[in-house]
Every structure is written in C-alpha cells, then in structure tokens.
Amino acid sequence: MSAPRPTVWFMTRSWPDPPPLFELDELDHPGETTTWVPRVEDASPGDRPAPTAALRGSESPCEAEVAAVVDVQTVVDVQTVVEVHTIAEVEPLVEVQIETVVDVAVDAVVEVAPDRWTNRIGVFDLETTGVDVTEDRIVTAYVGLLDATGRVIHEEHWLADPGIEIPEGATAVHGITTAHARTHGRPAAEVVAEVTAALRTLLSGGIPVVAYNAAYDFSLLKCEGDRHGLRPLDSPAPVIDPLVIDKTLDRYRKGKRTLDVVAAHYAVPLESAHEASADAIAAGRVALALAERFADHLPDDVLELHTRQIGWAREQAASLTEYFIRIGRLEPTECLDGSWPVR
C-alpha cells in the first residue's frame, strides 16, 4: 500500500506591491520623531467613530436617533430600516420603538464584524553587527504598520552609528560598512530610544508587532536599551512570531525555516532579503498568510496567541536541545534558552 500523498496548499492571497526600499544616502537627516503615531487617515473601519458621534449637531434628537439606526442597519437588515422610517412618522411611538431597534442593530453588528488581530499589524526588524544579543549593536532598524491586505500604511527607517566596527561578515549580509554608518548614521542612543518608543506606541494601542525570530530582535533591542540607560521593553506584548507559529503548526515540513524559505512557501514575495524593511514587511505578510492558512488552529484573541507562543517557543527549545545533545553539539548539562519574546 502506497503512502498517502501530502496535502498541498496554495496561497490565493495577492499582495500589494512593496514600497521602494529606502536609500541609505538619504538618511543624513531622516526626520524620525520620538513619538511615533500611525496615520489616522489609513485607520481600519473598526477605528471610525460610531454613527451617533457624527450626529451630535442634528437639529432634532429624534432625527439623530433615526439616522443612527438607518446607518447601522444598512449593514444588517434593509427591512428593519424601512420599519424605522414608518415608526418615525408617528410621534408618540418614536422614542420607545427606536431604542428597541438600536439595541438589536448594535448587537447584530458586533456578531457580524468581530475585530480580528489581523486588521492592523506592526512589523519590526533589525540588522546588526552580529548575532550575539548581549554584545552586538543595531545598524539599521525598521518599524512599520500594515493593514489586513499587507499594505504598508506607515513606516519609519533608522540608520545608526553602532559605535563599534561592523565586521566584514555582517557587512556581507546587510551591506552597511563601518565608514558608511559613521558618516550617515545617527547616534545609537537616539536610534534605540526612537525604535523602542515606536514599538511601545503600537503595543500600548493593542496592535500586535510581528517579528520573525522575535526573541533575537527584542532581546538585542533590550540589551541596547540597557547599554544606553533607556527604559527597555522588558515584556513586549502582543507579539506575533511567524517562525514559532510555523514550526508549531507545520511541524513535520522538511527544509530550512529561514525567512526567505518560509516566505516562498507561503507565496510571499521577498526582495532584498536582510534589508530591515524588506524582511519586516515579508514577515508581516507571512503572519497574515499563517492566520489565513491555520484559521481553525489559531485563537482570534491576540493575547491568547501571545501566551501560546511562549509555551511553543519553550517546547521548541527543549526539542532542539535534545537533538543537539544527541549529535554532540551540546553537553548533556547544557540547554538552549527558550524564553520568548525576550531572553
């Protein structure tokens, strides 16, 4: 009997064209702000004011309430709207009947259009001088905001002078030399403060931040904050890590789990890999693809998803520890740190 054929899943989502990558030579005066605020004109429909808020200047309270009901009911039930017009013509019955219809309409809207964490997501990535989170430094950073389609609606770039030599191996990855960083980069303390403030703004607003292999980027950022005497993000939440989620929900898929490979698996375009903005945007779109592919396995509540990833990351570290001990890469007394999203 032949083995069952694996199920092949095809991504049907079409992604917006990515914005042009920033030119490092243009970052002499990048103009980032200490307080980072997403653009309100690009807010999702869930952020719009309720219909009644826009009607405070109506001449008649009755007219305002009828208009509010009509606005809500256009989403739910055309027949009820017609009934509201009929009731509004009979003055003695207006107040009681309209209150009843409004209650039903609002409840219906809540059930039909729940707020999902995929409506807006932050994205975050660092390019650095190396892979040691305690000793290495930030060279470039990117924080962006994507909508539910993966479109970039706000973004900030940073180029830092790390204050140390950038090794040739790191330059080969991201293309930034020591001379370039010293000439065009901003003081590291300023960059670390602004990146931290940008992330804190998103997280405090309940917007999840996507980072691929989040424990690396958030841990290095925390160590940089400690180095410069800044208040770090000790326990950032909610965070979405596509690497942790993909390794959990598609555990037995063979092959590497680098961002470029995983992005290709989920049909997410990735140009200029190891450039902070390209990597961050691709990671965000992979998170959206995972939410679509594994909708039945992921909670809608983003804080619950954050908590589950803490356990998943710990389990993955324990499993990898066992493997490394078995092949001799670790001593039996050693273990990998599975703390997430900050080690």
C-alpha positions, -999 to 999 in steps of 0.1 A, spaced: 0 0 0 15 33 -10 19 62 15 -7 89 14 1 119 -7 8 151 13 -18 178 11 -6 207 -10 -19 241 0 -18 270 -25 -18 306 -13 -46 326 -31 -39 360 -15 -25 387 -38 0 410 -21 3 448 -28 35 459 -45 61 467 -19 71 504 -14 105 513 -28 134 505 -5 149 535 12 183 548 0 208 549 28 224 581 14 191 599 21 192 592 58 216 621 67 185 638 82 159 611 83 134 631 104 121 603 126 101 615 156 104 604 192 67 598 195 56 576 166 19 579 157 2 558 129 -16 578 103 -52 582 112 -65 585 76 -54 550 70 -71 535 100 -92 504 96 -131 507 95 -131 495 131 -114 527 142 -140 550 128 -163 569 152 -198 554 159 -226 569 138 -241 587 168 -209 606 173 -212 623 140 -248 633 146 -244 654 177 -252 686 158 -285 673 145 -315 697 149 -338 670 164 -328 642 188 -354 621 172 -339 627 137 -304 619 151 -315 586 165 -334 575 134 -304 584 113 -281 564 136 -304 534 133 -305 537 95 -267 539 93 -263 508 115 -290 488 98 -276 492 63 -251 465 74 -277 442 89 -312 443 76 -328 465 50 -363 455 61 -358 469 96 -347 503 82 -379 506 63 -398 499 95 -379 526 114 -390 552 88 -426 542 93 -423 544 131 -406 578 130 -437 593 114 -458 585 145 -445 609 172 -460 591 203 -442 559 195 -409 572 183 -388 570 215 -397 535 227 -396 518 193 -363 534 182 -345 524 214 -355 488 209 -343 487 172 -310 503 181 -302 476 207 -309 449 182 -289 466 155 -258 471 176 -258 436 188 -261 423 153 -232 444 141 -209 431 168 -217 395 158 -212 401 121 -180 421 122 -157 409 151 -124 428 155 -95 405 145 -58 410 152 -51 408 115 -69 441 108 -37 460 115 -3 447 125 30 463 133 62 449 118 97 452 132 132 441 121 168 449 130 201 445 110 230 443 134 268 439 138 264 402 147 242 375 163 252 379 200 222 398 215 242 409 246 273 423 227 263 432 192 247 465 181 219 479 159 229 491 124 196 496 107 160 493 121 125 494 106 91 497 122 60 497 100 22 493 101 4 470 77 -34 467 70 -52 434 66 -41 432 30 -5 435 38 -3 471 25 22 494 42 3 524 57 30 538 79 68 532 82 100 545 98 136 537 90 167 542 110 204 540 103 226 540 134 263 545 140 268 515 163 299 529 179 319 498 171 334 483 140 310 464 117 325 430 109 330 421 73 307 391 78 279 414 89 285 439 61 283 410 36 248 402 50 232 437 51 256 458 30 264 485 56 301 493 62 316 509 92 326 540 72 290 544 59 274 540 93 298 566 108 292 591 81 255 588 76 242 571 108 227 588 138 239 583 174 230 548 186 213 560 218 189 582 198 180 554 174 174 529 202 152 554 220 131 561 189 127 524 179 117 515 214 92 544 215 77 533 182 72 498 194 58 509 227 32 531 208 20 501 188 19 477 217 2 501 241 -26 505 215 -32 468 213 -16 465 179 4 432 176 40 435 164 53 409 141 90 400 142 105 369 126 125 351 153 113 377 177 135 366 206 165 378 187 153 413 178 135 421 210 164 408 231 190 427 213 169 459 215 165 454 252 203 450 257 209 481 237 184 500 259 202 488 290 235 498 274 223 534 269 204 538 301 170 537 285 138 521 297 136 490 276 107 468 266 111 441 292 78 422 284 65 433 250 30 421 242 12 412 220 40 399 197 35 376 167 64 354 156 58 336 123 88 313 129 74 300 162 39 296 147 51 279 115 73 254 134 43 245 156 15 242 131 35 227 102 60 208 124 69 180 101 76 200 69 111 194 57 136 221 49 150 252 64 129 277 83 148 309 73 126 339 64 133 336 27 124 299 26 92 303 47 81 334 27 84 314 -5 64 285 10 35 309 17 39 327 -16 51 359 0 75 379 -22 108 389 -5 132 411 -24 164 423 -9 165 398 20 185 410 50 173 446 44 153 456 75 122 469 58 120 441 33 124 415 60 99 431 83 72 435 56 77 400 44 74 387 80 42 406 85 27 391 53 38 356 64 19 362 96 -12 371 77 -8 341 55 -5 319 86 -36 334 100 -55 325 68 -40 291 64 -44 280 100 -75 299 109 -90 269 127 -59 264 149 -51 300 159 -72 319 185 -88 352 175 -77 368 208 -42 381 202 -32 380 238 -41 343 240 -20 338 209 9 356 225 6 333 255 5 302 234 37 312 216 55 314 250 48 277 255 55 268 219 89 285 220 98 267 252 89 234 237 108 240 205 140 250 225 137 218 246 133 196 215 163 213 198 183 209 230 177 171 229 187 169 193 219 189 198 229 167 228 223 136 207 246 148 179 272 161 202 267 199 197 257 204 234 268 187 266 242 168 285 242 195 312 236 223 287 203 236 273 190 262 249 171 292 263 135 290 252 124 323 267 102 344 244 99 371 232 128 384 253 156 363 265 
